[in-house]
């Protein structure tokens, strides 16, 4: 049985090809760190607050994030005006929670109307939401590289 090991419950013997050294492999952890323990939590915290979860420090997460990260998320939401000093969701916070964006980008879009720059703010948020906004058309790699060189 020739197969990749550890994939989709396959259990018979096979070969495994790794793109790193055995020493590097030994340094890897046995399992991946859960996403909730390694990402920004402001958006998740805001969603939970909007759903009525009051005490996030006592909430029963499947894999609880570090307390420090929860407190940082609450501080960020307070600074953005999404929650008040009593940790209650503000009207702005409710609006921010309706957008599929991180809280700072959501606030930027919502507040841009006051400054009559919504189109510009939307452009900035759109550009921030992708890894790279440069597009390389098929067969025009050199031409695209020359055009992109001005931004380096």
Phi and psi in degrees as a GROMACS rama.xvg file:
@    title "Ramachandran Plot"
@    xaxis  label "Phi"
@    yaxis  label "Psi"
@TYPE xy
-101.411  118.803  UNK-2
-157.554  169.541  UNK-3
-84.6341  133.154  UNK-4
-78.1243  148.836  UNK-5
74.2334  19.01  UNK-6
-115.2  129.098  UNK-7
52.8531  35.8968  UNK-8
77.4762  12.2181  UNK-9
-68.8725  134.299  UNK-10
-123.842  -11.8745  UNK-11
-80.35  164.637  UNK-12
-62.8414  150.273  UNK-13
-169.72  -170.658  UNK-14
-110.621  147.328  UNK-15
-126.538  125.863  UNK-16
-109.955  119.604  UNK-17
-113.398  147.805  UNK-18
-98.3141  34.3755  UNK-19
-152.14  166.348  UNK-20
-75.097  164.768  UNK-21
-63.7618  -37.301  UNK-22
-61.7008  -43.2544  UNK-23
-63.5131  -39.4767  UNK-24
-61.4806  -42.8761  UNK-25
-64.9578  -26.4388  UNK-26
-78.5783  -16.3192  UNK-27
-69.0835  148.157  UNK-28
-75.5241  159.035  UNK-29
-66.4222  -29.5246  UNK-30
-141.537  157.44  UNK-31
-72.0147  146.108  UNK-32
-69.5893  129.003  UNK-33
-55.0176  142.652  UNK-34
-56.1857  -38.1498  UNK-35
-64.7346  -15.752  UNK-36
-96.8024  -0.656608  UNK-37
-132.929  4.52999  UNK-38
-119.005  167.49  UNK-39
-65.4675  139.379  UNK-40
-107.586  -0.314824  UNK-41
-56.5252  -43.8009  UNK-42
-65.3952  -44.0202  UNK-43
-63.8919  -44.618  UNK-44
-62.0521  -42.5769  UNK-45
-62.0499  -44.152  UNK-46
-61.3173  -43.1689  UNK-47
-64.2803  -41.0814  UNK-48
-62.8132  -41.9546  UNK-49
-64.3226  -32.9653  UNK-50
-75.7618  -6.36111  UNK-51
101.329  8.16456  UNK-52
-78.0364  111.286  UNK-53
-83.0716  -53.244  UNK-54
-102.626  91.7239  UNK-55
-69.5483  -24.8575  UNK-56
-70.6232  -20.859  UNK-57
-105.746  -2.02272  UNK-58
-64.3149  140.492  UNK-59
-89.4359  82.3092  UNK-60
-71.2854  152.662  UNK-61
-62.566  -44.753  UNK-62
-128.427  100.223  UNK-63
-65.3668  131.772  UNK-64
-72.3991  160.418  UNK-65
-58.2925  140.039  UNK-66
-52.8285  -39.407  UNK-67
-59.1086  -40.2397  UNK-68
-68.1544  -37.2141  UNK-69
-64.6078  -42.8343  UNK-70
-65.4975  -38.3617  UNK-71
-63.7461  -39.9976  UNK-72
-64.294  -43.1674  UNK-73
-62.8602  -40.9379  UNK-74
-62.7265  -43.4658  UNK-75
-61.7235  -43.7622  UNK-76
-65.4954  -35.218  UNK-77
-65.1482  -46.0087  UNK-78
-63.2841  -32.9942  UNK-79
-80.0718  -12.806  UNK-80
85.3211  13.7647  UNK-81
-78.877  -28.2111  UNK-82
-130.459  158.546  UNK-83
-96.6777  -176.646  UNK-84
-64.5914  -18.2138  UNK-85
-92.5615  9.72917  UNK-86
65.2493  27.5706  UNK-87
-96.4758  143.191  UNK-88
-70.2594  131.556  UNK-89
-87.1873  172.169  UNK-90
-60.3268  -40.494  UNK-91
-61.5784  -42.6231  UNK-92
-60.2912  -39.5079  UNK-93
-63.7442  -41.0077  UNK-94
-67.1705  -41.5877  UNK-95
-59.9785  -38.0803  UNK-96
-67.8184  -19.5893  UNK-97
-79.6742  -14.3624  UNK-98
-95.4541  138.73  UNK-99
-81.5392  55.3909  UNK-100
-134.778  162.649  UNK-101
-65.9714  147.968  UNK-102
-50.7494  -42.3723  UNK-103
-61.7954  -39.3688  UNK-104
-70.2174  -37.3825  UNK-105
-62.5549  -44.3129  UNK-106
-64.5628  -40.7211  UNK-107
-55.7131  -48.1756  UNK-108
-64.6943  -44.4236  UNK-109
-66.5172  -37.4137  UNK-110
-82.2367  -17.8226  UNK-111
-63.0759  -26.6187  UNK-112
-61.7578  -36.9159  UNK-113
-61.1233  -31.5488  UNK-114
-102.389  8.12085  UNK-115
53.3658  45.2784  UNK-116
-135.497  34.7332  UNK-117
-61.2714  -40.5712  UNK-118
-62.53  -44.541  UNK-119
-65.2003  -42.0088  UNK-120
-63.6918  -40.6252  UNK-121
-62.3603  -39.308  UNK-122
-63.331  -45.0024  UNK-123
-62.4462  -47.2877  UNK-124
-63.5909  -40.3124  UNK-125
-62.6359  -42.2072  UNK-126
-67.5959  -32.6031  UNK-127
-74.722  -17.2302  UNK-128
-87.6091  -2.18277  UNK-129
-122.046  154.982  UNK-130
-65.8366  -45.2796  UNK-131
-144.459  131.345  UNK-132
-96.0093  3.52783  UNK-133
-82.9333  135.674  UNK-134
-115.575  131.707  UNK-135
-110.869  104.602  UNK-136
-65.4427  147.415  UNK-137
-59.7309  133.208  UNK-138
81.4745  0.338101  UNK-139
-126.93  37.7008  UNK-140
-61.6352  -45.242  UNK-141
-65.6862  -43.0435  UNK-142
-63.2417  -40.8854  UNK-143
-66.0586  -39.1746  UNK-144
-64.3247  -39.169  UNK-145
-65.8512  -41.3088  UNK-146
-66.3458  -38.6577  UNK-147
-76.5176  -18.069  UNK-148
-62.412  -28.0356  UNK-149
-66.3211  -17.4503  UNK-150
-94.7146  -1.22146  UNK-151
